[in-house]
Structures are given as structure tokens and as C-alpha cells.
Amino acid sequence: MNKVLQKDLTEAREVCPTTSQRLLAEGALLVDVREADEVAQVGYAGCDVVNIPLSEFEDRWSEVPRDRDVILACAVGERSLKATYFLMYQGYDRVSNMRPGIARWVARGFPITGSAAAVAASEAASSCCGGAAADPAPAAASSCCGGGSAPAAGGCC
């Protein structure tokens, strides 16, 4: 690859919901990249949160402030990881991806809007990347998302 065209990106910083709570208390902004219908069912609460769906992110990314820490979040951390790298490519250096997302947020008892029951229904009906699951078996979800009884990558939650 032509070195002039190649942009050297470091690996995205990932944080768990517990660490996110500390960062949010210190003034970070949570950017939820889930679609509006998902947020209407169950949303992050108790913090400064903005919803910019991933489907609109390319057009709206400039709404994300550069002058404060930003945590990107979704259902399990896959879509928000894409948004994190997108912002890093745009020159943002104070961004983190929250993994594994709303399910762990709910499991830890952090504040939400809507119903926690929507999280379980959503997980059963979708893959970790937000699409329909080909095989809804729990093993498929745990291998992709760090689910099951083992802690997610990073091991903090």
C-alpha cells in the first residue's frame, strides 16, 4: 500500500460499562449509535447522552465534540467500534468504544430509559452486529460478544 495514502491508526480504546460510568461522571459524553427504534425500547440514562445512529453517522459525525472525552456505545460494541474508528480517522483522539454495550449496562443496574426486558428480546432476535441472527444459539452470541459467564475482552466487567 502506498505509504502516502496509508493513515496509521492506533487500536481503538475500549472501556466497559463500569469504567464508562466513571468517565461519564468526570464529564465524558456518551454517543449511542443504535437506531432510534432501539433507543425507544431501552436507552442509556443518568448521563449526558446523544443519539447519532450509525446509519446517519457519516453525515452527522461533526456533531461529536472534539474538546471532551467521548464514549461510543451500541447494543454490544460492534457498531460503536466502527464509529470509534471513523472518528479516529477524522482526527479525534479522545474517543473510546464501550463493549459490550446496553446489555451489560442493564445487568450492572445502571440507569436506563424504557424497559430492561427489551434488551433480552433484542439480543435474542439479533446478532452482535445488529442484524438478524442466522443461529440464535447462545454459543454464537458469547463467542462474538464476550457473553456467557466469561468477562469480555479487557476483563473489567
Stockholm file with secondary structure:
# STOCKHOLM 1.0

chainA/1-157         MNKVLQKDLTEAREVCPTTSQRLLAEGALLVDVREADEVAQVGYAGCDVVNIPLSEFEDRWSEVPRDRDVILACAVGERSLKATYFLMYQGYDRVSNMRPGIARWVARGFPITGSAAAVAASEAASSCCGGAAADPAPAAASSCCGGGSAPAAGGCC
#=GR chainA/1-157 SS CCTTTCCCCCCCEEECHHHHHHHHHTTCEEEECSCHHHHHHEEECSSCEEECCHHHHHHHGGGSCSSSCEEEECSSSHHHHHHHHHHHHTTCCSEEEESSCHHHHHHTTCCEEECTHHHHHHHHHBCTTSSBCSCCCHHHHHHHHSCTTSCCTTCCC
#=GC SS_cons         CCTTTCCCCCCCEEECHHHHHHHHHTTCEEEECSCHHHHHHEEECSSCEEECCHHHHHHHGGGSCSSSCEEEECSSSHHHHHHHHHHHHTTCCSEEEESSCHHHHHHTTCCEEECTHHHHHHHHHBCTTSSBCSCCCHHHHHHHHSCTTSCCTTCCC
//
